[in-house]
Amino acid sequence: PGHLDLSSTPAGAAVLVNGESAGTTPLTIRDLPPGDHQLVVQAPRYSPAKDTVTIVGMDRTQSLAVTLTPAWGQVQLSSEPSGAEVIIEGESRGRTPLVTELLAKGEDVHVQLEGFKTWQQKLRVDVGETLTLPEIIFEPADATVSVTSSPNGATVTVNGAYRGVTPLDLELPPVFCQRLCHQQTGPDAVCRRE
């Protein structure tokens, strides 16, 4: 048998020889029978490299260096207001404005800022390209209104639609909540979003 010294860029890639796991790079695969062997080198966020390696045997050590191809492009995000957190596939990448990696196969992107509705979309970009999105304009988040009555059990409707009986917590658009607050307590009232 022969041996194979295998390295990769980036390091730490998983190696399969003839469909079986052989470890992670860099590594020496020992005692391979002479002849052809199917080699797969793969790492997260990179396209897998597949090759056929011919082992000469005779206790000789052969060397192979594999460079993996990135499977991503870039996405450029900005928002109004700025400073929103960008989360891609559950991983925080920073705050807007931001340029970050995005896998070509597509990933779920969430852009969030306290007090505003979260912007979310599945985005994809060609490998090596940069996708520049239009500026994200945030909408104010819905407010929570606690409705109580004396006695309890009063029917609550919003714009003619039944929403339940008191006591009741409702999520309503902020403009509607502001108008409701002023109707109940006067135009000089200060309404807080909860």
SULSULDA-V256182 format. One record per residue. RES is the residue in one small letter. SS is DSSP state (@ for helix, = for strand, . for the rest). PHI is phi as a letter, one per 40 degrees, with the letter a starting at -180 (* if undefined). PSI is psi in radians with two decimals (999 if undefined). Layout:
<<RES	SS	PHI	PSI> <RES	SS	PHI	PSI>>
//
This chain:
<<p	.	*	2.89> <g	=	b	-3.06> <h	=	b	2.70> <l	=	b	2.06> <d	=	c	2.10> <l	=	b	2.25> <s	=	b	2.82> <s	=	a	2.73> <t	=	b	2.00> <p	.	c	2.80> <a	.	c	2.89> <g	.	g	0.26> <a	.	c	2.55> <a	=	c	2.46> <v	=	b	2.29> <l	=	b	2.29> <v	=	b	2.06> <n	.	f	0.66> <g	.	g	-0.02> <e	=	b	2.49> <s	=	c	2.35> <a	=	b	-0.07> <g	=	h	-2.83> <t	=	b	2.61> <t	.	c	2.62> <p	.	c	2.57> <l	=	a	2.84> <t	=	b	2.11> <i	=	c	2.00> <r	=	c	2.71> <d	=	f	0.88> <l	=	c	2.30> <p	.	c	2.59> <p	.	d	2.55> <g	=	h	-2.96> <d	=	c	2.46> <h	=	b	2.42> <q	=	c	2.20> <l	=	b	2.29> <v	=	b	2.24> <v	=	b	2.19> <q	=	a	2.56> <a	.	a	2.62> <p	.	d	2.43> <r	.	g	0.17> <y	=	b	2.67> <s	=	c	2.38> <p	.	c	2.54> <a	=	b	2.22> <k	=	b	2.38> <d	=	a	2.78> <t	=	b	2.18> <v	=	b	2.27> <t	=	c	2.02> <i	=	c	2.24> <v	.	c	-0.38> <g	.	g	-2.64> <m	.	f	0.57> <d	.	g	0.33> <r	.	c	2.57> <t	=	b	2.14> <q	=	b	2.66> <s	=	b	2.51> <l	=	a	2.28> <a	=	b	2.25> <v	=	b	2.27> <t	=	b	2.05> <l	.	c	2.55> <t	=	c	2.24> <p	=	d	2.48> <a	.	b	0.55> <w	=	b	2.89> <g	=	b	-2.79> <q	=	b	2.61> <v	=	b	2.37> <q	=	b	2.12> <l	=	b	2.40> <s	.	b	2.77> <s	=	a	2.80> <e	=	b	1.97> <p	.	c	2.83> <s	.	c	3.10> <g	.	g	0.24> <a	.	c	2.53> <e	=	c	2.32> <v	=	b	2.14> <i	=	b	2.13> <i	=	b	2.08> <e	.	f	0.73> <g	.	g	-0.02> <e	=	b	2.18> <s	=	c	2.26> <r	=	b	-0.14> <g	=	h	-2.86> <r	=	b	2.63> <t	.	c	2.55> <p	.	c	2.56> <l	=	a	2.46> <v	=	b	2.20> <t	=	a	2.90> <e	=	c	2.56> <l	=	a	2.19> <l	=	c	2.47> <a	.	c	-0.52> <k	.	c	-0.25> <g	.	h	2.47> <e	=	a	2.68> <d	=	c	2.19> <v	=	b	2.24> <h	=	b	2.32> <v	=	b	2.10> <q	=	b	2.57> <l	.	a	2.31> <e	.	d	2.34> <g	.	g	-0.02> <f	=	b	2.76> <k	.	c	2.46> <t	.	c	2.35> <w	=	c	2.30> <q	=	a	2.51> <q	=	a	2.64> <k	=	c	2.16> <l	=	b	2.61> <r	.	b	2.71> <v	.	a	2.56> <d	.	c	2.59> <v	.	d	2.27> <g	.	g	-0.06> <e	.	c	2.89> <t	=	b	2.17> <l	=	c	2.07> <t	=	b	2.01> <l	.	c	2.63> <p	.	c	2.67> <e	.	d	2.33> <i	=	c	2.08> <i	=	b	1.97> <f	.	c	2.53> <e	.	b	2.47> <p	=	d	2.48> <a	.	c	2.70> <d	.	c	2.61> <a	=	b	2.72> <t	=	b	2.20> <v	=	b	2.20> <s	=	c	2.08> <v	=	b	2.15> <t	.	b	2.81> <s	.	a	2.82> <s	.	b	1.94> <p	.	c	2.92> <n	.	c	2.88> <g	.	g	0.17> <a	.	c	2.49> <t	=	c	2.39> <v	=	b	2.21> <t	=	b	2.60> <v	=	b	2.05> <n	.	f	0.69> <g	.	g	-0.08> <a	=	b	2.28> <y	=	c	2.30> <r	=	b	-0.12> <g	=	h	-2.88> <v	=	b	2.70> <t	.	c	2.63> <p	.	c	2.56> <l	=	a	2.40> <d	=	b	2.22> <l	=	b	2.49> <e	=	c	2.12> <l	=	b	2.67> <p	.	d	2.53> <p	@	d	-0.66> <v	@	c	-0.72> <f	@	c	-0.72> <c	@	c	-0.71> <q	@	c	-0.78> <r	@	c	-0.74> <l	@	c	-0.75> <c	@	c	-0.79> <h	@	c	-0.58> <q	@	c	-0.61> <q	@	c	-0.55> <t	@	b	-0.04> <g	.	h	2.79> <p	.	c	-0.28> <d	.	c	0.08> <a	.	c	2.63> <v	.	b	2.04> <c	.	b	2.27> <r	.	b	2.45> <r	.	c	2.28> <e	.	b	999>>
//
